[in-house]
């Protein structure tokens, strides 16, 4: 008796499902200790995260309130600025008519 293509295909798919079920049910390794002890990530205020935030400026500050970076609009162009420890711009990226541009802190 000769097997037809659809029956071989069906048997292969069924064998894959059965093998996957058996391996998941009987041969899965136990969770690691860190996975058991670590709670799922959650926001401190337990509110759901916003799906969209609109702003013209985002400021990155450290724990003492010192500004370390910004994402902002500058003359209708997006700009990312990172500051050094003295508060001077150390790295800047912006767009212009020619495209993306990296500038050093002097500009």
N, C-alpha and C positions, 0 to 999 in steps of 0.2 A: 504494500500500500504506500502510496506516495503522498507526503504532506504538502499541503498547499501553502502559498505565501501568507494568506490571512490567518490561518490557524497557527503557523509558526510564530508570526508576529504577536498574536494574542497570547500564546504560551510564554513567549519571552517577556512580555509586559507583566503578565500575572506572576511569573517567577521573580521578577524584580520587586514587585510589591510585597510578595511573601517574604523574600529574603530581607528586605528593608525592615519589615515588621518584626521578624524574628531577631535580627541583629539589634534593633532598638530595644526590644522587650527583654532580651536575655543576656546580651553581651555588652551593654553600656557600662562604662566605668562609673564608679560612684563620684558624686561631686567632690571637688577639692574643699579643704577646710576653709579657705578664704571665701569660696562661693557660699558656704553655709553661714559664715559669720557676718558677711557684709550685707547690710540692708540695701534694698534697691535705691538708686539715686532719686533724690527728691529735692525740690526747691525748699529753702529754709522756711519760707512763709506758706508752703503747702498750696499755693495757688497754681493753676495751670499756666504754663508758659504761653506768652503771646505768640501768635503765628506771624505777626508783622509789626514792625516798629518803624515809624516815620519820624525823621528828625533831619535837621540841617547840620547838626554837629554832635559827635560823640567824643567824650573826653575820657582818656584812660588815666586814672590816678592810682597811686600806691596807697598803702594803709595809713600813711601820715598826711594824705591829701595833696601830695606833690604831683603835678601834671607830668606824665611821662609820654603821652602821645595823644593825637587827635585824628579823627576822620571827619572831614568837614567839606563844605562847599566854599570855594574861593573864587570869586568873580564868575560864578555860574559853572565852575569846573570842579570835579571831585578831587580831593587832595588828602593824602595821608602824611602825617608829620610825626616823627619820633624825636624826643628831646633827650639831651645828655643830662648828667647830674647837675650841671650849672643852670639848666633851664633853657639852654640855647637849642635851636633846631639842629639835630645831628643827621637826620635822614629825611628826605621828602620825596614823595612821588605824586605826580599830577598828570593830567592830560591837557593837551593843547591841540592846535590845528593839525600838527604833524603826528599826533598819536600820544602814546605813553611816554613820560619823561621822568627820569630820576635826577634829582638835584642834590648837591651836598649842602651842608648846613650854612654855607656862606650866602646862598641865594635866597 
